[in-house]
């Protein structure tokens, strides 16, 4: 489509032709963006897929991984039944972009319309000489090309194009609890709302999702479709939602069929309509990578699992919080109806002269098995004993001689109070203080910031890229491997307790961390 005078009417007609429900997508490429992945990012956004924010861990990955971006675009194009692609400002895109565009056209068999507002670039002119194509120069011809009739979408298909979800997520938007096998009660939802400080919308129990979504499920489905650009991550989270399976047992069912059955999980249910396109996109992505997602579990790498977790937070999905363990004091009455232990022992005349916790029995030999050599134990104030042996003596009297165990102190082994022992810096503690050179450099930058930071902010500082670094650079592979190694180092600092998460990732940024006391002590020991 030629527009040599840059008439605004041509651009307006192209933008008005954007109708995703009819399989027609219009993209306006980002000006002066020459990176091979940039046009793929623009096309994904035109499909309603929001990429991670720039500067986040996921955002860095998408910027530098061209093949993944174009492979994801091809998968979404096939799964969402996109049949017509309109590219404006085609005279300004690079030769590499044309290579990827024509490869996408060959792979997906879509119709492509290139709107050129100036002279044809040499790369495009060379390609058109070998490709079958049509040319148009008038606005009327442009309208005919842009508005090619397409069949309407089936009524049973989920309307993913109607999503109006904001990204990054707005503060205080409603959220959800990841479904489990039981539908959460009203008290659980209200407790979660108080804990999260937001409204929690109810979802059906796992494996009980209806074929057509209700209003809260439709809201969640729109978030899954718009806030996750990677097809496998979107499908993994969708399967996790409607099956309740853990990450290690995720398996992609065939679209519009029943999900894989688990033992003792009841009858199978059809895949919800809102998840069908997500699952199909993941399957297409796997085929493009040379993998088949079938009966075998969906294996996710550590990076993929982290990305799925961050995507869940971006969609407002949160895990159930386990209820806190209830504490029972010694003064409360047992469920069996027996009186409290201390009261039973005090009321029993046969317990006169019996021992108390931490004290040697009266008249016991010098080397009595009840004596504890721990100095901290002896200095501790006496407290009512709650061990099993003392409870039996208080209720049924002294044990018979053949049942007494004089070889080990049952009084200490069965007591409900934890044993207090002195803490010393042993070899294990010293091992935790040892830092590698890379750990020391990263931890030092985190400590010097004086505020919670993303550790990934310092990866370009610690692993700078050479000038002109792109995927064709001879050192690109080694630089990428080193960049991924820094992620492993940051995880190691967290696992060793040298940094702690102050604010978890929320989809717009990564985890904010700060050094712990042990981390600062390790730095001081390393610098000494």
C-alpha positions in Angstrom: 0.0 0.0 0.0 1.7 3.2 -1.2 1.1 6.5 0.5 4.0 8.7 -0.9 2.5 12.0 0.4 1.9 10.6 3.9 -1.8 11.3 3.8 -3.4 11.1 7.3 -6.4 9.4 5.8 -4.4 6.3 5.0 -3.2 6.0 8.6 -6.7 6.6 9.9 -8.1 3.9 7.7 -5.4 1.4 8.8 -6.0 2.1 12.5 -9.8 1.9 12.1 -9.4 -1.6 10.6 -8.0 -3.0 13.8 -10.6 -5.6 14.8 -9.0 -8.5 16.8 -12.4 -10.4 17.1 -12.3 -10.6 13.3 -8.7 -11.7 13.2 -7.4 -8.4 11.9 -4.5 -6.7 13.7 -3.0 -3.2 13.0 0.4 -2.4 14.4 2.1 1.0 14.6 5.8 0.2 15.0 7.7 2.1 17.7 9.8 4.8 16.0 13.6 4.5 15.9 13.4 1.0 17.5 15.9 -1.1 15.5 16.3 -4.0 17.9 15.1 -7.3 16.2 12.7 -8.0 19.0 11.1 -4.5 19.1 8.7 -5.1 16.3 7.6 -8.4 17.8 6.9 -6.6 21.1 4.8 -4.0 19.2 2.8 -6.8 17.5 2.3 -8.6 20.9 1.0 -5.3 22.4 -1.4 -4.9 19.4 -2.8 -8.3 20.3 -3.5 -7.1 23.8 -0.4 -8.8 25.4 1.4 -6.6 27.9 5.1 -7.2 28.3 6.8 -7.0 31.7 7.9 -3.4 32.6 11.3 -2.3 31.5 14.0 -2.8 34.1 12.3 -5.9 35.7 13.9 -9.3 35.4 11.3 -10.5 32.9 11.6 -7.2 30.9 15.4 -7.7 30.5 14.8 -11.2 29.3 12.3 -10.1 26.7 14.5 -7.3 25.4 17.5 -9.5 24.8 15.7 -12.7 23.5 14.6 -12.1 20.0 13.8 -15.7 19.1 11.5 -16.1 22.1 9.6 -12.9 21.2 9.0 -13.9 17.6 8.2 -17.5 18.6 5.6 -16.2 21.1 4.1 -13.9 18.5 3.7 -16.8 16.0 2.1 -19.0 18.7 -0.4 -16.3 19.7 -1.1 -15.6 16.0 -2.0 -19.2 15.4 -4.0 -19.7 18.6 -6.0 -16.5 18.4 -6.8 -17.1 14.8 -5.3 -13.9 13.5 -5.5 -13.9 9.7 -4.7 -10.4 8.6 -1.8 -8.2 9.8 -1.5 -4.5 8.8 1.8 -2.8 9.5 2.0 1.0 9.2 5.2 3.0 8.7 6.6 0.0 6.9 9.1 2.2 5.0 10.9 2.8 8.4 11.5 -0.7 9.7 14.8 -2.5 9.3 15.8 -5.3 7.0 16.0 -7.7 9.9 12.3 -6.8 10.7 11.3 -7.7 7.1 13.1 -11.0 7.4 11.1 -11.9 10.6 7.8 -10.5 9.1 8.1 -12.7 6.0 9.1 -15.7 8.1 6.0 -15.1 10.2 3.8 -14.8 7.1 5.3 -18.1 5.8 4.8 -19.9 9.1 1.2 -18.8 9.9 -0.1 -18.2 6.4 -1.6 -14.8 7.3 -2.4 -12.0 4.9 0.0 -9.1 5.4 -0.6 -5.5 4.3 2.4 -3.1 4.5 1.6 0.6 4.5 4.5 2.6 3.1 4.4 6.4 3.6 7.5 7.0 1.5 9.8 5.3 -0.9 10.2 1.6 -0.6 13.3 0.6 1.4 15.8 -1.5 -0.6 15.3 -4.6 1.5 11.5 -4.5 0.9 12.0 -3.9 -2.8 14.3 -6.9 -3.1 11.9 -9.2 -1.3 8.9 -8.1 -3.3 10.7 -9.0 -6.5 10.5 -12.7 -5.5 7.2 -12.7 -3.6 3.7 -12.8 -5.1 2.0 -9.6 -4.0 -0.5 -6.8 -5.0 0.1 -3.0 -5.0 -2.4 -0.2 -4.3 -2.0 3.5 -4.5 -5.5 5.0 -3.8 -7.5 5.5 -0.6 -10.4 3.6 -2.0 -8.2 0.6 -2.7 -6.8 1.0 0.8 -10.3 0.8 2.3 -11.0 -2.4 0.3 -7.7 -4.0 1.4 -8.1 -3.0 5.0 -11.7 -4.2 5.4 -11.6 -7.6 3.9 -14.7 -9.4 5.3 -13.9 -12.1 7.8 -16.2 -14.7 9.4 -17.5 -13.7 12.9 -16.1 -15.6 15.9 -18.1 -18.5 17.2 -20.5 -17.7 20.0 -18.9 -20.3 22.3 -15.5 -18.6 22.1 -14.2 -16.5 25.0 -14.1 -12.8 24.1 -10.5 -12.2 25.1 -10.4 -9.0 23.0 -12.9 -7.3 25.3 -10.4 -7.1 28.1 -9.9 -3.6 29.5 -7.5 -4.5 32.3 -4.9 -1.9 33.2 -1.2 -2.7 33.2 0.7 -2.2 35.4 -2.1 -3.1 37.8 -3.7 -0.2 39.5 -3.3 0.0 43.3 -6.1 -1.6 45.3 -7.7 -3.5 42.5 -9.6 -6.7 43.4 -7.6 -9.9 43.7 -8.2 -13.6 44.0 -7.1 -16.7 45.9 -5.7 -19.6 44.0 -8.4 -22.2 43.9 -8.1 -25.4 45.9 -10.2 -28.6 46.0 -12.6 -26.9 48.4 -14.5 -23.7 47.9 -13.3 -21.1 50.5 -15.8 -20.0 53.0 -16.9 -16.5 53.6 -14.6 -16.3 56.7 -11.6 -17.3 54.7 -12.2 -14.7 52.0 -12.8 -12.0 54.6 -9.6 -12.9 56.4 -7.6 -12.8 53.1 -9.1 -9.4 52.3 -7.9 -8.1 55.6 -4.5 -9.6 55.1 -4.1 -8.3 51.6 -5.8 -5.0 52.1 -7.9 -5.5 49.0 -11.2 -6.9 47.9 -11.0 -10.7 47.3 -13.4 -12.0 44.7 -14.6 -15.6 45.0 -13.6 -18.3 42.4 -15.0 -21.8 42.0 -13.2 -24.7 43.5 -10.5 -26.4 41.4 -11.9 -28.8 38.8 -15.4 -27.2 39.3 -15.1 -24.3 36.9 -18.1 -24.1 34.6 -17.6 -24.2 30.8 -18.6 -20.6 30.5 -17.1 -18.2 33.1 -19.0 -16.2 35.7 -18.2 -12.6 36.3 -15.2 -12.9 38.7 -13.7 -15.7 36.5 -14.1 -13.6 33.4 -12.2 -10.8 35.1 -9.4 -13.2 36.0 -9.4 -14.7 32.5 -9.0 -11.2 30.9 -6.0 -10.6 33.1 -4.4 -13.9 32.1 -4.9 -13.0 28.5 -3.6 -9.5 28.7 -0.9 -9.5 31.4 1.1 -12.5 30.4 2.9 -12.4 27.0 4.6 -15.8 27.2 2.2 -18.5 26.0 3.6 -21.3 28.2 3.5 -19.1 31.4 -0.1 -18.0 30.7 -1.2 -21.6 30.0 0.6 -23.0 33.1 -1.1 -20.5 35.3 -4.5 -21.2 33.7 -4.1 -24.9 34.3 -3.0 -24.3 37.8 -6.2 -22.3 38.4 -8.8 -24.6 37.0 -7.2 -27.9 38.0 -5.6 -27.0 41.3 -2.5 -29.2 40.4 0.9 -28.1 41.9 3.6 -26.8 39.6 5.3 -30.2 39.3 2.1 -31.9 38.0 0.9 -29.3 35.4 -0.1 -30.9 32.1 -1.7 -29.2 29.1 -5.0 -30.8 28.1 -6.2 -30.6 24.5 -8.2 -27.5 23.8 -12.0 -27.9 24.5 -11.4 -31.4 26.1 -11.2 -32.7 29.6 -8.1 -31.9 31.6 -5.9 -34.8 32.7 -7.4 -36.8 35.6 -5.7 -37.4 38.9 -6.4 -40.3 41.1 -9.3 -39.9 43.5 -10.2 -36.6 42.0 -13.7 -37.4 40.7 -15.0 -37.1 37.2 -13.3 -35.0 34.5 -14.6 -31.6 33.6 -14.2 -29.9 30.2 -11.6 -27.3 29.8 -13.2 -23.8 30.4 -13.6 -21.7 27.3 -11.4 -18.9 28.7 -8.4 -21.3 29.0 -8.7 -23.0 25.6 -6.8 -20.3 23.6 -4.1 -20.1 26.2 -3.5 -23.8 26.1 -3.5 -23.8 22.3 -0.9 -21.0 22.3 1.3 -23.0 24.6 1.0 -26.0 22.5 1.9 -24.0 19.3 4.9 -22.5 21.2 6.1 -25.9 22.2 5.8 -27.2 18.6 7.9 -24.2 17.3 10.5 -25.1 19.9 10.5 -28.8 18.9 8.7 -30.0 22.0 5.3 -31.6 22.3 3.2 -30.8 25.3 1.0 -33.9 25.5 0.5 -36.6 28.2 3.8 -35.7 29.9 3.9 -33.1 32.6 4.6 -29.5 31.6 8.2 -29.1 32.8 9.1 -25.6 33.7 12.7 -24.4 34.3 13.5 -22.4 37.5 13.3 -19.2 35.5 9.9 -20.2 34.1 8.6 -21.1 37.5 9.7 -17.7 38.8 8.1 -16.0 35.9 4.8 -17.8 36.5 4.9 -16.7 40.1 5.4 -13.1 39.1 2.7 -13.4 36.5 0.3 -14.7 39.2 1.1 -11.6 41.3 0.5 -9.4 38.3 -2.9 -11.0 37.8 -3.8 -10.6 41.5 -3.6 -14.3 42.3 -2.5 -15.1 45.9 -1.9 -18.4 47.7 -4.0 -19.4 50.7 -2.4 -18.7 54.0 -2.2 -21.6 56.3 -4.1 -21.0 59.5 -1.9 -20.2 62.5 -1.4 -23.1 65.0 -3.6 -22.7 68.1 -1.8 -22.5 71.4 -3.2 -24.3 74.4 -2.1 -23.3 77.8 -1.7 -25.7 80.7 -4.6 -24.1 82.5 -7.2 -25.0 79.9 -9.4 -28.0 80.2 -8.6 -30.9 77.9 -11.2 -32.1 75.3 -11.4 -35.4 77.1 -12.9 -33.7 80.1 -9.9 -34.4 82.3 -8.8 -31.6 84.6 -5.6 -29.6 83.8 -2.4 -31.5 84.5 -1.1 -29.1 87.2 -4.5 -29.3 89.0 -4.5 -33.1 88.8 -1.1 -33.4 90.2 -1.7 -30.8 93.0 -4.9 -32.6 94.1 -3.4 -36.0 94.2 -2.0 -36.8 97.7 0.1 -39.6 96.2 2.2 -36.9 94.4 3.5 -35.4 97.6 7.3 -35.2 97.3 7.3 -35.9 93.6 9.8 -34.1 91.4 9.2 -30.9 89.4 10.6 -30.1 86.0 14.3 -29.2 86.2 14.8 -30.5 89.8 16.3 -33.7 91.0 13.8 -35.9 92.9 14.2 -35.9 96.7 16.5 -38.6 97.9 17.6 -39.6 94.5 21.1 -41.0 94.1 23.9 -38.6 93.1 24.0 -40.1 89.6 20.2 -40.2 89.1 19.1 -40.4 85.5 16.8 -37.4 86.1 19.7 -35.2 86.7 20.5 -32.9 83.7 24.0 -31.7 83.2 23.0 -28.7 81.2 23.8 -25.6 83.3 21.2 -23.5 81.5 18.5 -26.1 82.4 19.5 -26.0 86.1 19.4 -22.3 86.2 16.0 -22.1 84.7 13.0 -21.4 87.0 11.0 -24.4 87.9 7.7 -24.8 85.9 4.9 -27.4 86.0 6.0 -30.5 84.2 3.9 -31.6 81.2 5.7 -34.8 80.3 3.8 -38.0 79.7 5.5 -39.8 82.6 4.5 -37.1 85.2 0.9 -37.0 83.8 0.5 -40.8 84.2 1.9 -40.6 87.8 -0.5 -37.8 88.6 -3.6 -39.6 87.4 -3.0 -43.3 87.8 -0.2 -43.3 90.4 3.4 -44.4 90.2 4.4 -46.7 87.4 5.0 -50.4 88.2 8.7 -51.2 88.6 8.9 -53.3 85.4 7.6 -50.3 83.3 10.1 -47.7 84.7 12.8 -46.8 82.3 15.9 -45.8 84.4 18.2 -45.8 81.5 17.1 -42.5 80.0 15.4 -39.4 81.3 11.8 -39.7 80.1 11.1 -36.5 82.0 13.3 -34.5 79.6 12.5 -36.4 76.4 8.7 -36.0 76.6 8.4 -32.5 78.0 6.5 -30.0 75.9 8.9 -27.2 76.5 11.8 -26.9 74.1 15.3 -27.7 75.3 17.5 -24.6 75.5 21.1 -25.1 74.6 23.9 -22.5 74.3 24.4 -21.2 70.7 27.9 -21.2 69.4 29.5 -20.2 66.1 30.3 -23.7 64.9 31.6 -24.8 61.5 28.1 -24.5 60.0 27.8 -20.9 61.0 31.2 -20.1 59.8 30.4 -21.7 56.5 27.4 -19.4 56.1 29.7 -16.4 56.6 32.0 -17.4 53.6 31.2 -15.4 50.5 32.4 -16.0 46.9 33.8 -13.0 45.1 30.6 -12.6 43.0 28.4 -12.8 46.1 30.5 -10.3 47.9 30.4 -7.8 45.0 26.6 -8.1 44.6 25.9 -8.0 48.4 28.2 -4.9 48.8 26.2 -3.0 46.1 23.0 -3.9 47.9 24.3 -2.8 51.2 25.7 0.5 49.9 22.4 1.5 48.4 20.9 2.3 51.8 17.4 1.4 50.6 15.5 -1.7 49.3 16.6 -2.4 45.7 16.2 -4.9 42.9 19.3 -7.0 42.8 18.9 -7.3 39.0 19.6 -3.5 38.8 23.2 -4.2 39.4 23.7 -7.0 36.8 24.6 -4.6 34.0 27.1 -2.9 36.3 28.7 -6.2 37.3 28.4 -7.7 33.8 28.6 -4.8 31.4 27.9 -5.4 27.7 30.4 -4.6 25.1 29.5 -1.8 22.6 27.2 -3.0 19.9 26.2 -6.1 21.8 23.3 -7.9 20.1 22.5 -11.5 19.3 25.0 -11.4 16.3 27.9 -10.3 18.5 30.5 -13.0 18.9 30.4 -12.6 22.7 26.6 -12.5 23.0 26.2 -16.1 24.1 28.9 -15.9 26.8 27.5 -12.5 28.0 23.9 -14.0 28.2 25.1 -17.0 30.2 27.0 -14.7 32.6 23.9 -12.6 33.0 21.8 -15.6 33.9 24.5 -16.7 36.4 24.0 -13.5 38.3 20.3 -14.5 38.8 21.6 -17.7 40.5 23.9 -15.6 42.7 21.1 -13.4 43.8 19.0 -16.4 44.7 21.9 -17.9 46.6 22.1 -14.7 48.7 18.4 -15.0 49.6 18.5 -18.7 50.4 21.5 -18.2 52.7 19.6 -15.6 54.6 22.1 -12.8 53.7 19.3 -10.6 52.1 15.6 -10.5 52.9 12.6 -9.5 50.7 11.1 -6.2 51.9 8.5 -5.9 49.2 7.6 -8.9 47.0 7.3 -8.5 43.2 4.0 -7.1 42.1 4.3 -7.4 38.3 5.6 -3.9 37.8 8.9 -4.6 39.4 10.9 -7.4 41.0 11.5 -8.2 44.7 12.9 -5.3 46.7 15.6 -6.7 49.1 17.9 -5.4 51.7 20.8 -7.0 53.5 20.2 -8.9 56.8 22.3 -8.7 59.9 24.0 -11.9 58.8 24.7 -10.4 55.4 26.4 -7.3 56.9 28.4 -9.5 59.2 29.5 -11.7 56.2 30.6 -8.5 54.4 32.5 -7.3 57.4 34.2 -10.7 57.7 35.0 -10.7 54.0 36.5 -7.2 54.1 38.5 -7.9 57.2 
